[in-house]
Amino acid sequence: MGCATSDRKDASQRQRDKMLVEYLKGVESKPLKEVVHIPERNNINFDIPDNLRLGDVFTAPDRSEFKIISENSYEIELLCLSCNKEIVQSRLKDHLKSAQHIDLM
């Protein structure tokens, strides 16, 4: 009886190994998305210019433009004119580094 159990385990392991090989072949066949690393991006000042008012447009460090769409007492809301996404001022740095924004630039 122990032999039959061992045979089933071996067959099961062979099946798992076969599935893993097929999975890895599929992963290897897919092209990798090119990741562009720009070291100087980490040293950029991501603050928005002072004295801007509702409706004003400013240029971000990556040369994309943002429009001020709301001035709350606690946070300024911006519209990215490159990808048409609304963000709050505190998320500007994350947005500029996001794949969605970089792909449209």
N, C-alpha and C positions, 0 to 999 in steps of 0.2 A: 504494500500500500504506500509506503514511503517513496518508492520509486515513481509511482504515478504522480504524486504530488510534486516531486522534484522535476519531472518532465513538464508538468504544467507551468511551473515557475520558470523553467528555461525557455519554454515557448513564449510565455508572457514577456520575459526580458528581451527576447529576440524581437518581438513585436514592438516593444517600447523603443528599442534601439533603431529599428527600421523607421518608426515614426519620427524619431529625433533627426535622423539623417535626412529624411524628406523635408522636415521643417527647416533645417539648416540650409538645404539647397535652395528653398524658396526665399529665405532671408538673404542669401548671398546673391541671388539673381536680381533683387530689387536695387535700383540705383540709390545711393545715399544722397541726401540733400546736402549741397555744399554749405558749410558753415563758415561765414566770414567773421574772423575775429579781428577787431580793430582795437589794439591796445590803448590808443589815445582816448578812446571812448570813456574809459574809467576816470579820466582826469578832466572831463568836461563839466562846466558849470551849468546845471540844469534849472537855475532860477529863472523866473520870467522877469522881464524888465519892469522897473518901477513906473508908477504914474500912468498905467494903462487903464482905460475905461471900457465899459461895456461896448462891444462891437469892434474894438480895436484888434488889429492883426499884428502878430509878431513872428519873427523867424527864430526857430529853435536852432541849437548847435549843429544839427544835421542838415540844415537848410530847408526843413519842412516848415510850413506855416500853420499857425494856430490862431483861432479867433476866440476872443473872450465872449462867452454866451451868457454868463451869469456871474454876479458878484454877491455871493452870500457873505455874511459877516465872518464866517469861519473858513470858507474855502472858495476859490475861484474855479468856475467850470469852464473848460476849454473844448473847442471843436477842432479836431485835426483835419485840416483841409486836404491832406494827402489821402487819408483812408476814410474820412467822413465819420470818425468815431468820437463820441463825447467822453471826456475824461475829466477828473478833478486835478487840480494843480499838483497835489501830492503824488499823483501817479504818472506825472510827465516823464520822469526818468525811466520808469518801467515800460511805459508805452513806446518811447523812442528805441528801446532795446528789444521790443517784442518782434517776433517773426512776422506777424501780420503787417506791422508798420514797415519793417525793413524790406519786405517783399514788394511793397508798393512804391518804394523810393527808387 
